[in-house]
Amino acid sequence: MSERYEPVWFTTEGVPPRRRAEAVAEAFARLIGDVAIDFPLRPRRPVRMVHCALPGALITTCIELRAHLRLGEGATGGDVVLARPVGGAIRVRQGGREAVVVERDATLISLGQPFEIDATGAERFDFLRIAAPAVARRPALAPSLLQPALATDNRLVLLTHYAGALLQGMIPLDTERHARLAGNHLRDLAGTLFGLDEPVDAALSPAVRLAAVKEQVEREFMRRDLSVETVAQSQGVTSRYVQKLFAGEGTTFTRYLLERRLDAAHAALRGAGRGAIGAIAFDAGFGDLSYFIRSFRRRFGVPPSQVARASGATPDSDRP
């Protein structure tokens, strides 16, 4: 795969002073969403942001942001944000509660309901946004919101060091599989820190449960040991119930997983080089090259090598 998941920088240096606040708001909105940003004072130093977008996770550091952030009514996002100030403190309000997060501690915020953040007192503001649609629908999430994670907690130490290494480009992410693994690591670390890795409530409606299963497949389809049994176990339900959920959509878990893997392989083949077909099949979760080629031809009507050649690549043979 030709795409690399590299850190991306933004700075207001060189931006006319009258445009700086607007430029920061536009850049920040692309990372978090429809968040209003207000600067009590005109920024005296350039605002800098660096982010790394991974499947299911987004790491960002904001330097000299010093602004009020507000997400208003009508928030419908399912993601959650771990927020952490450096060089000062931030004040957060959400759900009728308020918390002051001191330097290098962290707290959890939901993008599914309004919030306010006063980041004017922090030199740096780090946040980790993770996709958590199943968790965000759980009533059990509420007690975790605005709860402090102390800077001395080894789980937070590990999370911040790992995220920092990714933002500095110290961990190469050359393939989608590597990027997904990194995103999963961040989600897992945040999960252990705030209790998001606890078993999903068995009382979830079928529609929400199916969404949770699909979200897990989206995160873990590259695992060759992923099966209806392993997914059912992690969801706290039976394999038969998972199969029933997919039967309601006229398909099966196995077919859904296969199609997700084939879609990922098809996208990756457009940037394949010589000898890449086997590696792409492996990265997409296939353990048998012959089975991958047969399934690919059946799904798309052409062999994998033809898709690669159409993009100008020089693939290996379709023969295993």
Secondary structure, DSSP 8 states (H G I E B T S, - for coil): -------EEEE-TTS-HHHHHHHHHHHHHHHHSS-EEE-SS--SS--EEEEEEETTEEEEEEES---EEEE-TT-----EEEEEEEEE-EEEEETTEEEEE-TT-BEEEETTS-EEEE-TTEEEEEEEEE--HHHHT-GGGGGGTT--B-TT-HHHHHHHHHHHHHHTT-S---SHHHHHHHHHHHHHHHHHHHTTTS---TT--HHHHHHHHHHHHHHHTT-TT--HHHHHHHHTS-HHHHHHHHHTTTS-HHHHHHHHHHHHHHHHHTT--TTHHHHHHHHTT-S-HHHHHHHHHHHHSS-HHHHHHHTT-----S--
